């Protein structure tokens, strides 16, 4: 039987992987780079800037998770919201993939003994579960933005990533029949 921490770790990985899958599935629906870089309004960021920021955050928080502060000295958070000429879609997606790999690797390596350790984020002490929850919440927040922005800027057909509007009853019936209740 797995320990509570092992169950928690696996649940966290499952949720994070689902969020990455949703974001990736939304991003591939953007046929045009101009949609990826479009700023929909004066108080909004582009999908590209949101990807750049979340990638920077994940890399900073999870690189050397147990041994260094989660706010790395080389991180320039403010610049994560600025799209520079060298920030191509392929460059930003490369950073995205690298950052997620770091997250999955670092969480995967955590042990029961690590659960009792303290890490710092911007010099503030966090228990391992708190640091994980903080990152999970921040990631979910921005993945939600990415999904919304993709639907907002996408012209043409949209493939729903979860239950499409108007399909809840059919989905619930299918789940009921699959699970015999």
C-alpha positions in Angstrom: 0.0 0.0 0.0 1.3 3.4 -0.9 1.9 6.1 1.8 -0.2 9.2 1.9 2.7 11.2 0.5 3.1 8.8 -2.5 -0.6 9.0 -3.2 -0.4 12.8 -2.9 2.6 13.0 -5.2 1.0 10.7 -7.8 -2.2 12.8 -7.7 -0.3 16.0 -8.1 1.6 14.6 -11.1 -1.7 13.4 -12.6 -3.4 16.8 -12.3 -0.3 18.6 -13.6 -0.1 16.3 -16.6 -3.8 16.8 -17.3 -3.3 20.6 -17.2 -0.3 20.3 -19.6 -2.4 18.1 -21.9 -5.2 20.6 -22.0 -2.8 23.5 -22.7 -1.0 21.5 -25.4 -4.3 20.5 -27.0 -5.5 24.1 -27.1 -2.2 25.4 -28.4 -2.1 23.0 -31.4 -5.4 24.4 -32.5 -3.8 27.7 -33.2 -3.1 27.5 -36.9 -1.5 30.9 -37.1 1.4 32.4 -35.2 -0.4 35.7 -35.1 -3.0 34.1 -32.8 -0.3 32.9 -30.5 1.1 36.4 -30.2 -2.2 38.4 -30.3 -2.9 40.6 -27.3 -6.7 40.6 -27.0 -6.9 43.8 -25.0 -5.1 46.6 -23.1 -4.9 44.7 -19.8 -4.2 41.3 -21.3 -1.2 39.3 -22.2 -0.8 37.2 -25.3 -0.7 33.4 -25.1 3.0 33.7 -25.9 3.6 35.9 -22.9 1.6 33.6 -20.7 3.6 30.6 -21.9 6.9 32.6 -21.4 5.9 33.5 -17.9 4.6 30.1 -16.8 7.7 28.4 -18.3 10.0 30.8 -16.4 8.1 30.3 -13.2 8.1 26.5 -13.4 11.8 26.4 -14.3 12.7 28.7 -11.4 10.5 27.0 -8.8 11.4 23.4 -9.7 15.1 23.5 -10.8 17.1 22.2 -7.8 13.8 22.2 -5.9 15.2 20.8 -2.6 18.5 22.7 -2.6 17.9 26.2 -3.8 15.4 29.0 -3.4 12.5 28.8 -5.8 13.2 32.3 -7.1 16.4 31.8 -9.0 18.8 34.7 -9.3 18.8 34.6 -13.1 15.0 34.8 -13.4 13.7 38.1 -14.8 10.0 37.8 -14.0 9.0 41.2 -15.4 10.7 40.4 -18.7 8.6 37.2 -18.9 5.6 39.3 -19.9 7.6 41.1 -22.7 7.8 39.4 -26.1 11.1 40.1 -27.7 12.0 39.5 -31.3 13.9 36.3 -30.4 10.9 34.9 -28.6 9.6 32.9 -31.5 6.8 30.4 -31.1 9.2 27.5 -31.4 11.6 29.0 -28.9 8.8 29.6 -26.4 7.4 26.1 -26.9 10.9 24.6 -26.4 11.1 26.5 -23.0 7.6 25.2 -22.2 8.6 21.6 -22.8 11.9 22.0 -20.8 10.1 23.5 -17.9 7.5 20.8 -17.7 10.2 18.2 -17.8 11.9 19.7 -14.9 8.6 19.8 -12.9 7.8 16.1 -13.6 11.3 15.0 -12.9 11.6 16.9 -9.6 8.2 15.8 -8.3 8.9 12.2 -9.4 12.1 12.2 -7.3 10.5 13.3 -4.1 10.5 10.7 -1.3 8.5 10.2 1.9 11.5 11.7 3.8 11.4 14.8 1.6 7.8 15.5 2.7 9.1 16.8 6.0 11.7 19.1 4.5 11.4 22.9 4.1 12.2 24.7 0.9 12.2 28.5 0.3 10.5 30.6 -2.3 11.7 34.2 -2.4 13.4 33.4 1.0 10.0 32.4 2.6 10.0 28.9 4.1 7.5 26.4 2.7 6.7 22.8 3.6 7.1 20.5 0.6 3.3 20.1 0.3 2.7 23.8 0.5 5.3 24.5 -2.2 3.7 21.9 -4.4 0.2 23.3 -3.8 1.4 26.8 -4.5 2.9 25.7 -7.8 -0.2 23.7 -8.7 -2.5 26.6 -8.1 -0.3 29.0 -10.0 0.0 26.6 -12.9 -3.8 25.9 -13.0 -4.5 29.6 -13.0 -2.3 30.3 -16.0 -3.4 27.1 -17.9 -6.9 28.3 -17.5 -5.9 31.6 -19.0 -4.1 29.9 -21.9 -7.3 27.8 -22.6 -9.5 30.9 -22.5 -7.1 32.9 -24.7 -6.8 30.1 -27.3 -10.6 29.9 -27.6 -10.8 33.7 -27.7 -8.3 34.2 -30.5 -9.0 31.1 -32.5 -11.0 31.7 -35.6 -12.9 28.8 -37.1 -13.7 25.4 -35.5 -12.7 24.7 -31.9 -12.3 21.2 -30.5 -13.5 21.2 -26.9 -11.0 19.8 -24.5 -13.5 18.9 -21.8 -17.2 18.3 -21.9 -18.6 20.6 -24.6 -21.4 23.0 -23.7 -24.7 21.2 -23.9 -23.2 17.7 -23.6 -23.2 17.3 -19.8 -26.2 15.0 -19.6 -24.8 12.6 -22.3 -21.4 12.6 -20.6 -22.9 11.8 -17.2 -25.0 9.0 -18.7 -21.9 7.5 -20.4 -20.0 7.7 -17.1 -23.0 6.0 -15.3 -23.0 3.2 -17.9 -19.3 2.7 -17.8 -19.2 2.5 -14.0 -22.3 0.5 -13.6 -24.3 2.8 -11.4 
